[in-house]
Amino acid sequence: MELTSLYNIAEKENIKIYDWQIEDVNGMYMNYNNINTIALNYNRLGTYIDEKCTLAEELRALLHGRNLSRFF
């Protein structure tokens, strides 16, 4: 999957992506009161592949958690 496709999925799902200087991590997702965001530490993401893998992992975790919460 292309990196632009991942950003398109985030936009379609209304997930904001921020550049945030997080110590010792490449990225993280946040879900609070149905507000979904992903913070990426672009300073730590050295390559296109790092950015793509990190964004894919954070999207997966966020969307999976959001889908599971429908059952509880």
N, C-alpha and C positions, 0 to 999 in steps of 0.2 A: 504494500500500500504506500502511496506517495504521502509525503509530509503535508502537502496542501489538502489532501483528502482528509487527513486527521483534523486539521484546522477547520475544514468545512463541516465535519461531524460536530465539532464543538460549537460552532456557530448555529447549526441546525438545532442542536439540543439546548441552546441558550446558556452555554457554559462560557463564562468569561475567562480569559487567560491573561495572567499578569506576569511581568518580569519582577521577581522579588528575590532579593539577596538572602537566601536561606543558608545558614551555615551547615556545611557537611552533607547537603543533599542536592540532587539535581532538580527535583520537583516534588510537589505534593498536591493532593486534592483536598478541598475543603467543602463540606456540606453542612450548612447551619441554617436552620429554619427555612428549608427549601431553597436556599441560595447556594448555587453550585459554582465553584470557581476552581481553577487550576493555577498554581504558582510555579513558574519555571525559573530556575536560576541560570540565565543565559551565560553568565560568566563561567560557570562550571561545565556547560555543554560545549565541548570542544569541536565536535563535528556534526554534520547533517545527520549522521546515523545516531549519534548520542541524543540529539534533539528528537528525532523520530521515535526512538525506543522509549525515551522518557515520557513523551506526550502520549504514546500508545498505552503505556502502562498506567498512567494517571487517568486517562479516559476510561480504560477498562475497569479500574477499581471504582471510579465514581459512578459510571453507568450501571455496573453490576450491583453496587450497594443501593443505588436508587431504585432499581428494579426489585430487589429483595424487600425493600421497605414497604412495598405495596401489600405484602402478605402479613405484616405485623401490625 
